[in-house]
């Protein structure tokens, strides 16, 4: 179960996410992030499990300038692998 805690002030908007995050919960996260603050932060220190859709969402967030704070090592590694896979031209292994 996903829990979202908001902390906003001045020039930042921080969401602390806890628990399991599934792709179908991304719209809830996006709506909570929707603000005019230039600095957005996702604190992932209490995230226990994610799926591939969430990993792709976190990559997109990072690409848009959202800071991922205390990202669990397994999620960070998964994001690195997804980025590397996306950069390789022609992922077909047909010889």
MOPAC internal coordinates of N, CA, C and O (Angstrom, degrees):
PM7 1SCF
backbone

  N    0.0000 0     0.00 0     0.00 0    0    0    0
  C    1.4360 1     0.00 0     0.00 0    1    0    0
  C    1.5291 1   109.63 1     0.00 0    2    1    0
  O    1.2310 1   120.95 1   -46.80 1    3    2    1
  N    1.3173 1   115.78 1   133.20 1    3    2    1
  C    1.4583 1   122.11 1  -179.00 1    5    3    2
  C    1.5214 1   110.97 1   -88.44 1    6    5    3
  O    1.2310 1   121.19 1   -44.72 1    7    6    5
  N    1.3302 1   115.33 1   135.28 1    7    6    5
  C    1.4571 1   121.28 1   173.12 1    9    7    6
  C    1.5308 1   107.17 1  -123.20 1   10    9    7
  O    1.2310 1   120.65 1   -45.34 1   11   10    9
  N    1.3304 1   116.37 1   134.66 1   11   10    9
  C    1.4637 1   122.11 1  -179.73 1   13   11   10
  C    1.5248 1   108.69 1  -120.32 1   14   13   11
  O    1.2310 1   121.00 1   -54.34 1   15   14   13
  N    1.3299 1   115.69 1   125.66 1   15   14   13
  C    1.4643 1   121.25 1   175.78 1   17   15   14
  C    1.5234 1   108.18 1  -117.94 1   18   17   15
  O    1.2310 1   120.76 1   -49.70 1   19   18   17
  N    1.3335 1   116.15 1   130.30 1   19   18   17
  C    1.4635 1   121.92 1  -179.12 1   21   19   18
  C    1.5173 1   111.07 1   -98.09 1   22   21   19
  O    1.2310 1   121.64 1   -36.82 1   23   22   21
  N    1.3405 1   114.48 1   143.18 1   23   22   21
  C    1.4501 1   121.94 1   172.65 1   25   23   22
  C    1.5197 1   106.27 1  -142.52 1   26   25   23
  O    1.2310 1   120.24 1   -73.62 1   27   26   25
  N    1.3136 1   117.14 1   106.38 1   27   26   25
  C    1.4598 1   121.71 1  -179.16 1   29   27   26
  C    1.5153 1   109.68 1  -120.47 1   30   29   27
  O    1.2310 1   122.18 1   -33.39 1   31   30   29
  N    1.2997 1   113.43 1   146.61 1   31   30   29
  C    1.4525 1   117.94 1   175.87 1   33   31   30
  C    1.5031 1   110.81 1  -172.69 1   34   33   31
  O    1.2310 1   120.47 1   -41.86 1   35   34   33
  N    1.2933 1   116.71 1   138.14 1   35   34   33
  C    1.4549 1   121.56 1   176.19 1   37   35   34
  C    1.5123 1   113.27 1    51.73 1   38   37   35
  O    1.2310 1   121.39 1    72.46 1   39   38   37
  N    1.3060 1   114.94 1  -107.54 1   39   38   37
  C    1.4680 1   121.09 1  -173.75 1   41   39   38
  C    1.5218 1   113.60 1  -106.09 1   42   41   39
  O    1.2310 1   119.00 1  -163.23 1   43   42   41
  N    1.3186 1   119.52 1    16.77 1   43   42   41
  C    1.4614 1   119.43 1  -179.32 1   45   43   42
  C    1.5217 1   111.21 1  -138.40 1   46   45   43
  O    1.2310 1   122.00 1   -21.70 1   47   46   45
  N    1.3093 1   113.78 1   158.30 1   47   46   45
  C    1.4705 1   122.31 1   177.19 1   49   47   46
  C    1.5246 1   105.64 1  -137.45 1   50   49   47
  O    1.2310 1   120.22 1   -66.31 1   51   50   49
  N    1.3173 1   117.18 1   113.69 1   51   50   49
  C    1.4692 1   121.53 1  -175.55 1   53   51   50
  C    1.5189 1   109.44 1  -117.75 1   54   53   51
  O    1.2310 1   121.79 1   -46.94 1   55   54   53
  N    1.3350 1   114.18 1   133.06 1   55   54   53
  C    1.4599 1   120.97 1   173.59 1   57   55   54
  C    1.5134 1   107.88 1  -115.80 1   58   57   55
  O    1.2310 1   120.90 1   -51.65 1   59   58   57
  N    1.3245 1   115.89 1   128.35 1   59   58   57
  C    1.4685 1   119.64 1   173.13 1   61   59   58
  C    1.5178 1   106.82 1  -101.85 1   62   61   59
  O    1.2310 1   121.18 1   -60.90 1   63   62   61
  N    1.3296 1   115.35 1   119.10 1   63   62   61
  C    1.4605 1   121.79 1  -178.87 1   65   63   62
  C    1.5201 1   108.60 1  -100.91 1   66   65   63
  O    1.2310 1   120.75 1   -42.50 1   67   66   65
  N    1.3195 1   116.17 1   137.50 1   67   66   65
  C    1.4617 1   121.60 1  -179.50 1   69   67   66
  C    1.5196 1   109.85 1  -132.65 1   70   69   67
  O    1.2310 1   120.82 1   -36.97 1   71   70   69
  N    1.3346 1   116.03 1   143.03 1   71   70   69
  C    1.4562 1   121.49 1   174.85 1   73   71   70
  C    1.5202 1   113.23 1    93.09 1   74   73   71
  O    1.2310 1   121.48 1    26.08 1   75   74   73
  N    1.3197 1   114.78 1  -153.92 1   75   74   73
  C    1.4636 1   122.35 1  -179.92 1   77   75   74
  C    1.5157 1   110.14 1   -88.04 1   78   77   75
  O    1.2310 1   121.00 1   -41.86 1   79   78   77
  N    1.3351 1   115.70 1   138.14 1   79   78   77
  C    1.4609 1   119.69 1   176.13 1   81   79   78
  C    1.5190 1   107.69 1  -120.26 1   82   81   79
  O    1.2310 1   120.93 1   -53.47 1   83   82   81
  N    1.3206 1   115.83 1   126.53 1   83   82   81
  C    1.4567 1   121.89 1   177.16 1   85   83   82
  C    1.5231 1   109.18 1  -115.28 1   86   85   83
  O    1.2310 1   120.71 1   -22.87 1   87   86   85
  N    1.3251 1   116.25 1   157.13 1   87   86   85
  C    1.4576 1   122.16 1  -176.43 1   89   87   86
  C    1.5208 1   113.08 1   -52.21 1   90   89   87
  O    1.2310 1   120.17 1   142.65 1   91   90   89
  N    1.3221 1   117.27 1   -37.35 1   91   90   89
  C    1.4659 1   119.47 1  -177.89 1   93   91   90
  C    1.5316 1   112.78 1   -69.38 1   94   93   91
  O    1.2310 1   119.98 1   171.63 1   95   94   93
  N    1.3283 1   117.65 1    -8.37 1   95   94   93
  C    1.4665 1   121.56 1   178.38 1   97   95   94
  C    1.5293 1   112.58 1   -95.65 1   98   97   95
  O    1.2310 1   120.42 1   174.17 1   99   98   97
  N    1.3292 1   116.80 1    -5.83 1   99   98   97
  C    1.4639 1   120.85 1  -178.57 1  101   99   98
  C    1.5310 1   111.95 1   -57.95 1  102  101   99
  O    1.2310 1   118.95 1   136.00 1  103  102  101
  N    1.3386 1   119.61 1   -44.00 1  103  102  101
  C    1.4767 1   118.03 1   178.60 1  105  103  102
  C    1.5350 1   113.68 1   -56.59 1  106  105  103
  O    1.2310 1   120.02 1   145.61 1  107  106  105
  N    1.3149 1   117.57 1   -34.39 1  107  106  105
  C    1.4702 1   120.95 1   176.94 1  109  107  106
  C    1.5248 1   111.17 1   -64.96 1  110  109  107
  O    1.2310 1   120.85 1   138.80 1  111  110  109
  N    1.3216 1   115.98 1   -41.20 1  111  110  109
  C    1.4653 1   120.62 1   179.03 1  113  111  110
  C    1.5240 1   109.66 1   -66.11 1  114  113  111
  O    1.2310 1   120.83 1   135.14 1  115  114  113
  N    1.3398 1   116.02 1   -44.86 1  115  114  113
  C    1.4648 1   120.81 1  -179.92 1  117  115  114
  C    1.5262 1   110.75 1   -60.04 1  118  117  115
  O    1.2310 1   120.14 1   136.44 1  119  118  117
  N    1.3272 1   117.34 1   -43.56 1  119  118  117
  C    1.4665 1   119.56 1  -179.34 1  121  119  118
  C    1.5244 1   111.49 1   -65.84 1  122  121  119
  O    1.2310 1   119.93 1   146.10 1  123  122  121
  N    1.3243 1   117.73 1   -33.90 1  123  122  121
  C    1.4629 1   121.05 1   177.24 1  125  123  122
  C    1.5357 1   111.31 1   -71.74 1  126  125  123
  O    1.2310 1   120.38 1   152.61 1  127  126  125
  N    1.3345 1   116.88 1   -27.39 1  127  126  125
  C    1.4644 1   121.63 1  -179.82 1  129  127  126
  C    1.5225 1   111.84 1   -82.73 1  130  129  127
  O    1.2310 1   120.18 1   166.05 1  131  130  129
  N    1.3190 1   117.27 1   -13.95 1  131  130  129
  C    1.4550 1   122.05 1  -174.25 1  133  131  130
  C    1.5292 1   110.82 1   -69.00 1  134  133  131
  O    1.2310 1   121.22 1   -78.48 1  135  134  133
  N    1.3300 1   115.27 1   101.52 1  135  134  133
  C    1.4570 1   120.99 1   177.87 1  137  135  134
  C    1.5190 1   108.04 1  -158.01 1  138  137  135
  O    1.2310 1   120.72 1    -5.88 1  139  138  137
  N    1.3109 1   116.23 1   174.12 1  139  138  137
  C    1.4636 1   121.05 1  -178.72 1  141  139  138
  C    1.5212 1   113.30 1   -93.24 1  142  141  139
  O    1.2310 1   120.21 1  -174.85 1  143  142  141
  N    1.3126 1   117.21 1     5.15 1  143  142  141
  C    1.4653 1   120.37 1  -179.38 1  145  143  142
  C    1.5241 1   110.00 1   -67.02 1  146  145  143
  O    1.2310 1   120.15 1   -45.90 1  147  146  145
  N    1.3187 1   117.32 1   134.10 1  147  146  145
  C    1.4669 1   119.80 1   178.91 1  149  147  146
  C    1.5271 1   113.02 1   -72.98 1  150  149  147
  O    1.2310 1   120.12 1   155.30 1  151  150  149
  N    1.3130 1   117.37 1   -24.70 1  151  150  149
  C    1.4622 1   121.53 1  -178.14 1  153  151  150
  C    1.5240 1   110.14 1  -110.09 1  154  153  151
  O    1.2310 1   121.31 1   -66.25 1  155  154  153
  N    1.3344 1   115.09 1   113.75 1  155  154  153
  C    1.4667 1   120.05 1   179.10 1  157  155  154
  C    1.5233 1   108.79 1  -116.95 1  158  157  155
  O    1.2310 1   121.45 1   -41.77 1  159  158  157
  N    1.3325 1   114.84 1   138.23 1  159  158  157
  C    1.4635 1   121.50 1  -175.91 1  161  159  158
  C    1.5230 1   109.08 1  -132.19 1  162  161  159
  O    1.2310 1   121.19 1   -45.66 1  163  162  161
  N    1.3279 1   115.33 1   134.34 1  163  162  161
  C    1.4553 1   121.08 1   170.64 1  165  163  162
  C    1.5272 1   107.15 1  -112.81 1  166  165  163
  O    1.2310 1   120.35 1   -64.07 1  167  166  165
  N    1.3186 1   116.93 1   115.93 1  167  166  165
  C    1.4637 1   122.40 1   176.82 1  169  167  166
  C    1.5227 1   106.97 1   -91.64 1  170  169  167
  O    1.2310 1   120.96 1   -66.64 1  171  170  169
  N    1.3144 1   115.77 1   113.36 1  171  170  169
  C    1.4645 1   121.81 1  -174.64 1  173  171  170
  C    1.5272 1   112.74 1  -105.26 1  174  173  171
  O    1.2310 1   119.84 1  -165.34 1  175  174  173
  N    1.3183 1   117.91 1    14.66 1  175  174  173
  C    1.4610 1   121.29 1  -172.85 1  177  175  174
  C    1.5234 1   113.90 1   -60.50 1  178  177  175
  O    1.2310 1   119.92 1   154.00 1  179  178  177
  N    1.3321 1   117.75 1   -26.00 1  179  178  177
  C    1.4616 1   120.18 1  -177.43 1  181  179  178
  C    1.5316 1   112.99 1  -108.62 1  182  181  179
  O    1.2310 1   120.55 1  -164.86 1  183  182  181
  N    1.3332 1   116.55 1    15.14 1  183  182  181
  C    1.4650 1   120.48 1   177.77 1  185  183  182
  C    1.5243 1   108.06 1   -79.33 1  186  185  183
  O    1.2310 1   121.01 1   -48.89 1  187  186  185
  N    1.3274 1   115.68 1   131.11 1  187  186  185
  C    1.4617 1   119.68 1  -176.60 1  189  187  186
  C    1.5286 1   113.49 1  -105.00 1  190  189  187
  O    1.2310 1   119.81 1   150.81 1  191  190  189
  N    1.3317 1   117.96 1   -29.19 1  191  190  189
  C    1.4557 1   120.63 1  -175.46 1  193  191  190
  C    1.5216 1   109.76 1  -155.64 1  194  193  191
  O    1.2310 1   120.70 1   -40.25 1  195  194  193
  N    1.3406 1   116.26 1   139.75 1  195  194  193
  C    1.4590 1   121.85 1   176.36 1  197  195  194
  C    1.5296 1   108.84 1  -136.63 1  198  197  195
  O    1.2310 1   120.95 1   -13.84 1  199  198  197
  N    1.3454 1   115.79 1   166.16 1  199  198  197
  C    1.4618 1   119.35 1   173.49 1  201  199  198
  C    1.5293 1   108.71 1  -113.82 1  202  201  199
  O    1.2310 1   120.24 1    -1.56 1  203  202  201
  N    1.3204 1   117.14 1   178.44 1  203  202  201
  C    1.4663 1   122.20 1  -175.15 1  205  203  202
  C    1.5291 1   111.53 1   -60.82 1  206  205  203
  O    1.2310 1   119.98 1   142.43 1  207  206  205
  N    1.3065 1   117.64 1   -37.57 1  207  206  205
  C    1.4626 1   120.48 1   178.81 1  209  207  206
  C    1.5157 1   111.90 1   -61.90 1  210  209  207
  O    1.2310 1   120.48 1   142.03 1  211  210  209
  N    1.3152 1   116.68 1   -37.97 1  211  210  209
  C    1.4659 1   121.54 1   178.61 1  213  211  210
  C    1.5261 1   109.87 1   -69.17 1  214  213  211
  O    1.2310 1   120.18 1   139.92 1  215  214  213
  N    1.3278 1   117.26 1   -40.08 1  215  214  213
  C    1.4633 1   120.62 1   177.66 1  217  215  214
  C    1.5276 1   109.65 1   -60.56 1  218  217  215
  O    1.2310 1   120.12 1   135.46 1  219  218  217
  N    1.3247 1   117.37 1   -44.54 1  219  218  217
  C    1.4637 1   120.94 1   178.34 1  221  219  218
  C    1.5287 1   111.03 1   -64.66 1  222  221  219
  O    1.2310 1   120.12 1   142.09 1  223  222  221
  N    1.3171 1   117.38 1   -37.91 1  223  222  221
  C    1.4589 1   122.06 1   176.23 1  225  223  222
  C    1.5307 1   110.63 1   -62.55 1  226  225  223
  O    1.2310 1   119.92 1   135.39 1  227  226  225
  N    1.3353 1   117.76 1   -44.61 1  227  226  225
  C    1.4580 1   121.30 1   179.93 1  229  227  226
  C    1.5249 1   111.25 1   -64.37 1  230  229  227
  O    1.2310 1   120.17 1   143.21 1  231  230  229
  N    1.3196 1   117.29 1   -36.79 1  231  230  229
  C    1.4648 1   121.16 1   175.38 1  233  231  230
  C    1.5279 1   109.80 1   -61.35 1  234  233  231
  O    1.2310 1   120.63 1   133.73 1  235  234  233
  N    1.3356 1   116.39 1   -46.27 1  235  234  233
  C    1.4652 1   121.01 1   179.12 1  237  235  234
  C    1.5272 1   110.66 1   -62.45 1  238  237  235
  O    1.2310 1   120.32 1   139.14 1  239  238  237
  N    1.3248 1   117.00 1   -40.86 1  239  238  237
  C    1.4663 1   120.77 1   177.80 1  241  239  238
  C    1.5240 1   110.28 1   -59.45 1  242  241  239
  O    1.2310 1   120.94 1   131.50 1  243  242  241
  N    1.3174 1   115.80 1   -48.50 1  243  242  241
  C    1.4578 1   120.86 1  -179.05 1  245  243  242
  C    1.5288 1   110.16 1   -61.05 1  246  245  243
  O    1.2310 1   120.39 1   138.52 1  247  246  245
  N    1.3258 1   116.85 1   -41.48 1  247  246  245
  C    1.4679 1   121.44 1   178.53 1  249  247  246
  C    1.5256 1   111.89 1   -62.74 1  250  249  247
  O    1.2310 1   120.57 1   152.15 1  251  250  249
  N    1.3299 1   116.52 1   -27.85 1  251  250  249
  C    1.4708 1   121.58 1   179.53 1  253  251  250
  C    1.5267 1   112.51 1   -89.82 1  254  253  251
  O    1.2310 1   120.30 1  -176.09 1  255  254  253
  N    1.3262 1   117.03 1     3.91 1  255  254  253
  C    1.4541 1   120.48 1   175.50 1  257  255  254
  C    1.5152 1   115.69 1    97.13 1  258  257  255
  O    1.2310 1   120.05 1  -174.94 1  259  258  257
  N    1.3277 1   117.51 1     5.06 1  259  258  257
  C    1.4588 1   120.53 1   176.43 1  261  259  258
  C    1.5307 1   108.06 1   -74.68 1  262  261  259
  O    1.2310 1   120.52 1   -49.90 1  263  262  261
  N    1.3224 1   116.61 1   130.10 1  263  262  261
  C    1.4607 1   121.15 1   178.51 1  265  263  262
  C    1.5229 1   109.26 1   -82.03 1  266  265  263
  O    1.2310 1   120.78 1   -50.91 1  267  266  265
  N    1.3325 1   116.12 1   129.09 1  267  266  265
  C    1.4607 1   121.39 1   175.33 1  269  267  266
  C    1.5226 1   107.08 1   -98.91 1  270  269  267
  O    1.2310 1   121.00 1   -70.90 1  271  270  269
  N    1.3036 1   115.68 1   109.10 1  271  270  269
  C    1.4550 1   122.73 1  -175.36 1  273  271  270
  C    1.5253 1   110.32 1   -95.83 1  274  273  271
  O    1.2310 1   120.69 1   -45.94 1  275  274  273
  N    1.3131 1   116.29 1   134.06 1  275  274  273
  C    1.4756 1   122.73 1   177.16 1  277  275  274
  C    1.5270 1   112.95 1    49.63 1  278  277  275
  O    1.2310 1   121.37 1  -130.78 1  279  278  277
  N    1.3218 1   114.98 1    49.22 1  279  278  277
  C    1.4675 1   121.56 1   178.94 1  281  279  278
  C    1.5301 1   109.00 1   -70.93 1  282  281  279
  O    1.2310 1   119.53 1   -53.90 1  283  282  281
  N    1.3443 1   118.50 1   126.10 1  283  282  281
  C    1.4664 1   120.13 1   178.08 1  285  283  282
  C    1.5359 1   111.37 1   -55.53 1  286  285  283
  O    1.2310 1   120.97 1   -35.49 1  287  286  285
  N    1.3054 1   115.76 1   144.51 1  287  286  285
  C    1.4675 1   121.47 1  -175.22 1  289  287  286
  C    1.5301 1   112.44 1   -55.77 1  290  289  287
  O    1.2310 1   119.72 1   138.50 1  291  290  289
  N    1.3139 1   118.13 1   -41.50 1  291  290  289
  C    1.4682 1   118.89 1  -177.04 1  293  291  290
  C    1.5230 1   111.35 1   -66.68 1  294  293  291
  O    1.2310 1   120.13 1   145.97 1  295  294  293
  N    1.3355 1   117.35 1   -34.03 1  295  294  293
  C    1.4650 1   120.27 1   177.79 1  297  295  294
  C    1.5239 1   109.60 1   -70.64 1  298  297  295
  O    1.2310 1   120.59 1   136.71 1  299  298  297
  N    1.3193 1   116.48 1   -43.29 1  299  298  297
  C    1.4667 1   120.75 1   178.71 1  301  299  298
  C    1.5323 1   110.91 1   -59.27 1  302  301  299
  O    1.2310 1   120.31 1   134.17 1  303  302  301
  N    1.3200 1   117.00 1   -45.83 1  303  302  301
  C    1.4675 1   121.27 1   178.73 1  305  303  302
  C    1.5263 1   111.22 1   -62.27 1  306  305  303
  O    1.2310 1   120.33 1   138.15 1  307  306  305
  N    1.3180 1   116.97 1   -41.85 1  307  306  305
  C    1.4575 1   122.29 1   179.44 1  309  307  306
  C    1.5324 1   109.40 1   -62.63 1  310  309  307
  O    1.2310 1   120.33 1   138.02 1  311  310  309
  N    1.3321 1   116.98 1   -41.98 1  311  310  309
  C    1.4596 1   121.36 1   178.03 1  313  311  310
  C    1.5294 1   110.57 1   -61.94 1  314  313  311
  O    1.2310 1   120.25 1   137.27 1  315  314  313
  N    1.3258 1   117.13 1   -42.73 1  315  314  313
  C    1.4641 1   121.00 1   178.25 1  317  315  314
  C    1.5215 1   111.24 1   -61.28 1  318  317  315
  O    1.2310 1   120.42 1   137.14 1  319  318  317
  N    1.3319 1   116.80 1   -42.86 1  319  318  317
  C    1.4755 1   120.58 1   178.70 1  321  319  318
  C    1.5228 1   111.08 1   -64.89 1  322  321  319
  O    1.2310 1   120.24 1   137.93 1  323  322  321
  N    1.3368 1   117.15 1   -42.07 1  323  322  321
  C    1.4705 1   120.61 1   178.92 1  325  323  322
  C    1.5277 1   111.00 1   -63.73 1  326  325  323
  O    1.2310 1   120.47 1   138.98 1  327  326  325
  N    1.3044 1   116.70 1   -41.02 1  327  326  325
  C    1.4732 1   120.24 1   177.48 1  329  327  326
  C    1.5244 1   110.19 1   -62.83 1  330  329  327
  O    1.2310 1   120.34 1   135.15 1  331  330  329
  N    1.3266 1   116.96 1   -44.85 1  331  330  329
  C    1.4607 1   121.10 1  -179.51 1  333  331  330
  C    1.5250 1   110.90 1   -63.92 1  334  333  331
  O    1.2310 1   120.05 1   138.50 1  335  334  333
  N    1.3185 1   117.51 1   -41.50 1  335  334  333
  C    1.4607 1   121.30 1   178.39 1  337  335  334
  C    1.5225 1   111.17 1   -63.86 1  338  337  335
  O    1.2310 1   120.44 1   143.45 1  339  338  337
  N    1.3116 1   116.76 1   -36.55 1  339  338  337
  C    1.4521 1   121.42 1  -179.69 1  341  339  338
  C    1.5114 1   113.33 1   -72.55 1  342  341  339
  O    1.2310 1   120.20 1   157.25 1  343  342  341
  N    1.3344 1   117.21 1   -22.75 1  343  342  341
  C    1.4583 1   121.55 1  -178.63 1  345  343  342
  C    1.5166 1   112.32 1   -86.86 1  346  345  343
  O    1.2310 1   119.43 1   162.99 1  347  346  345
  N    1.3115 1   118.69 1   -17.01 1  347  346  345
  C    1.4601 1   121.08 1  -177.00 1  349  347  346
  C    1.5294 1   109.47 1   -79.69 1  350  349  347
  O    1.2310 1   120.69 1   -59.36 1  351  350  349
  N    1.3432 1   116.28 1   120.64 1  351  350  349
  C    1.4671 1   118.91 1   178.31 1  353  351  350
  C    1.5180 1   110.83 1   -70.18 1  354  353  351
  O    1.2310 1   120.27 1   -42.53 1  355  354  353
  N    1.3256 1   117.09 1   137.47 1  355  354  353
  C    1.4642 1   121.68 1   177.40 1  357  355  354
  C    1.5052 1   112.59 1    57.70 1  358  357  355
  O    1.2310 1   119.88 1  -100.05 1  359  358  357
  N    1.3051 1   117.84 1    79.95 1  359  358  357
  C    1.4581 1   120.09 1  -177.75 1  361  359  358
  C    1.5264 1   112.63 1   -77.46 1  362  361  359
  O    1.2310 1   120.12 1  -171.17 1  363  362  361
  N    1.3129 1   117.38 1     8.83 1  363  362  361
  C    1.4729 1   122.08 1   177.23 1  365  363  362
  C    1.5099 1   109.65 1   -73.74 1  366  365  363
  O    1.2310 1   120.72 1   -41.56 1  367  366  365
  N    1.3237 1   116.23 1   138.44 1  367  366  365
  C    1.4595 1   120.52 1   179.47 1  369  367  366
  C    1.5123 1   112.26 1  -104.04 1  370  369  367
  O    1.2310 1   119.66 1  -159.52 1  371  370  369
  N    1.3232 1   118.25 1    20.48 1  371  370  369
  C    1.4690 1   122.53 1  -179.75 1  373  371  370
  C    1.5223 1   108.99 1   -71.41 1  374  373  371
  O    1.2310 1   120.55 1   -52.67 1  375  374  373
  N    1.3194 1   116.54 1   127.33 1  375  374  373
  C    1.4712 1   121.52 1   179.20 1  377  375  374
  C    1.4918 1   111.31 1  -110.00 1  378  377  375
  O    1.2310 1   120.10 1   180.00 1  379  378  377

